[in-house]
Amino acid sequence: MKIGLLDSGPFSFAGQRTLIGSVFLMVFVVLMKRPLELHRYKEILLLGVFNTMGCVGFSQLSLVDAEASRAAILMFTYPFWTLLLAWPILKERIKPFQWAAIILAFPGLMFVLKPWEIDGQLYGCVSAICGAFSWAIASILIKKMFAREPIDLLSLTAWQMGFGSLGLLFIAWVLGEPTPIYTPRFIMALFATGIVSTGLGWLLWVYLLDKLTAGTTSMMTLLVPIIAILSSAWHLGESVSQDDWLGIVMILLALACLTVSSFIYLQASRLERLSDAD
């Protein structure tokens, strides 16, 4: 994502990569002979606003001023927003192991983020937090959509991403962003993020939301900032400090707590289904 900004404006790149992800998923839906009809378009349009325009747009915008690792960490404060929203809206009570994960993960994120060293990155940091909150709202919307009536995961992901991509490209046009320069590195970044991280990534995310609670699924994604830190150090030369390593260890411990919580939840659901069958 950071590499893509070398040859494009943030909204142009975000719009193009989500459009590629949407087309990729639609082709996949047709090949799998799954339904591609657009149903419940108002809900899907609203989801595209928060899940694609808000989340992807703000996350891409944050990279203009903030380091890639710092932006990723702030984006992944969204599990905390999701837990707070899921409690009153979805009635998902925070379980003991989830509390333990929060207690470990929040200071871990702060060690990695180091808010005392923002150094002129405030605009990028605020953009990342807006993206995180938008992502949390999208997670709640998806859970409510599934609860109201089943919907095909592939079709849902493809359509909401398509609507959102058009919105992002419209914003890029309104802001007068320059035409992207289609260098080999830009094309590679565009298709890598469009197909892998955007298309397949969002599909996997929606699938997990359907199978687990919103809070558990969102907290599981705390692994991503760790990957962002290490990949930024490798590709972009950003250093990994002792505070970073301490934060990584705390986040990994939090993920271990969530793994236990998820195992208990899945086992309880399995036993409940077996008892209902009897």
N, C-alpha and C positions, 0 to 999 in steps of 0.2 A: 504493500500500500504506500509506504514512504517512497519507494523507488518510482512508483507511478507519478508522483507529484513533480518529479524532475522534468517531465515533458507535458504536463497537463495541469489544469486547474482542479481543485478538490471535487467540485460538484460534477464536472465533466467526467472525471475518472470514475467517481462513484456511480454516476448514471450509466456509463458504458459497461462497467463490470457487472452491475446488477442486471442490465439488459441482456448481456451474454449469458448470465446465470439463468435468467428466466427462459430464454430461447432454448438453452441446453436442456432444462427440465421439461419444457413442453415437447421437445423432440423425443425425450426419454419416455414421457407419458404415452405418446402415440405409438412408439415402438413396443411398449409394454401392453398396448391395447387397453389402457385405462381410460376412464372418462375424463374428458378435458372441458366439458361444458362449464360455463360460468354460472354458478348458482350462488345465492346469498351475496350478491355483488357489493351491496352496501357495507357488509361486515368485512369483506375482503379488501375493499377500497380503504376502509378505516385502518385495517391491519397494515396495508401497504404504506400508509402515512407514517405510522409509528415504527413498524418493523424494518422498513427499507429506507424511506426518506429520512426519518428521524435518526434511527440508529446508525445506518451506514453513512448518511450525509454528515452528521455531527462527528462521527469517528474519523472520517476522512478529513474534515475541516480541522480537527484537533491536531493533525499531523503537520499542518502548515507552520505552527509555532512551537509545538511541544516535541520532545524526543519521542521516538517510537515506543520505547519501553514505558515511559511515563504515561503516554496517552493510552496504551493498552491496559495499564494497571487501573487508571481512572475509569475506563470503559467497563472494567470488570469489578467495579464497586456495585454494579447493577444487581448482583445476587442479594445484597442487603436491601435495596429498594424493592426487589421482588418479594422477599420475605415479609417486609412491612406492608406491602399492598395485598399480598395473598392472605394474610391473617384476617383482616376485616372483610375483604371482598369475596374470597373463595372459602373462607372458614377453615383454612389450613393452619392448624395450631403448630407452633414451633416446638419440635420434639427435643428431648434432652441432648441427644448427640448433635442435633443441629445447633443448639445453644453452644455446645462445646466447640463446634466448628467456627461459629461466629466469633467467640472469644479468642480463638487462636488466629483466625484469618484476618480480622480487622487490624490488629497491631502488626501482623505480618505484612499486610498491604502498605501500612504506613512506613514501615522500615524500607520497603522497596520504593515507595513513592517519594519519600523524604520531602514533605511539604515545606519544610524550612529551607529548601534549596530550589525554589521555583525559578528564580532568576529570569524574569521577563517572559515566562511561559504561561502567564495567567489566562490569556485569551484561549490558548489551546487547551488548558486544563478545564476551563468552564465548558468549552465545547464538548469535551470528552464526558463530563458529568451529565450534560444534557442528553448525550447519546445513550448513556447508561440508564437514565431515567426513562427515556423513550423505549428502550429495549425491555425494561421491566413492565411498562404498560402493555407492550405487545405480548409479552408472556401471559399476562392476565387475560388479555383479549382472546388468545388462542385457547386457553383452558376453558373460558366461558363458551366459546364457539363449539368446542368438543362436547361440553356438558349439555348444550342445548340440542344438538343434533350431530350425528357422525358426518364427517366430510372427508373426501379423499385427500390424503396428505400431499401427494405429488401435485395434484391440481391446485390445492390451496397455496402451496409454496410458490409454484410457478406464476400464478395469477397475481398474488399480492406483490411479488417481486417485480413483475412486469409493470403494474400500476405505479409502484414506487420509483422505478427507474425512469419512467416518463416524467414524473414530478421532479426528480433530481436534474434531468437534462433541461427541463423548463427553467429551473432556478439558475442553472449555469448560463442559459441564454439571457435571462433577465439581468443577471449580474455582469454580463458582457465578458465572461471568461474567454481567454484566447483559444483558438483552435488547437487541439492537442498535436504534438509532433510525434508521428508514428515511427519512432526509432525501434530497432529490434528489442531493446530492453523494455520499452514501453509496451510493445505488443506482447512480449512474454509475460510481463507483470499483469497486463489486462486479462489475458486468458487464464493465467494461473489463479488469480484472485476471482475471476468470473466463474470459472467452472468448479475449481476445487473448494476454495474457502467460502464463496458465496452460494453457488448452486448446491453442491453436495453438503456443505457445512450447515446451511439453513434447513435442508431436508432432514438431516440427522437431528438437528435441534428440535424441530417440530415433532419428529417421531418420539424423542425422549420425553417431551412435554406431554405427549399422549399417554405414555406408559408410567411416568413418575409424577410426583407432586411438583408444582412450579418451584417451590423453595429448594427441594433437593436437586432438581435438574440445574437450576441456576447456580447453586453453590459448586456443583461439579465442574463448571467451566472455569473455576479459579486456576486450573492447570494452565490455561492459555497465557496469562501474564508471565508465568515462568518460562514458557516457550518463547514468548516475545522478548524477554530479557536476554536469554541465551542466543537467540537468532540475531538480535540487534547487535550484540557483542561480536558475533561472527561476521555478519554481512556489512554492518555500518560502523564497526569499530568503537561502539559505545562500551565503556568499562563496566565491570561487575564488581561492586565494592563488598566489604564485609557486611554492611547493612543489608545489601541485596541478598547475600547468601543466608543471613539470619531470617529475613522475610520469607525466602523460598522454603526454608525448613519448616517454619510455622505454617505456611500455606499447605505444604504437603501433609503435615500432621492434621490440619483441618480437613483435608480431603480424605484422610484415613477415617476420621470420625464420620464423615458423610457416607463412606463406603459401608461402614457398619450399619448406619441408619437406613440406607437404601436396602441392604440385605434383609434387615428386620422387617421393613415395609413390604418388600416383595414376598417374603415368607408368610407374613400375615395375610396378604392378599391371596396367596395361593391356598392357604388353609381355609380362608373364607369361601373361596370358589368351590373347594372340595366339599365343605360342609353344606353349601347350597345344593350341590349336585346330589348329595345323599338325601 
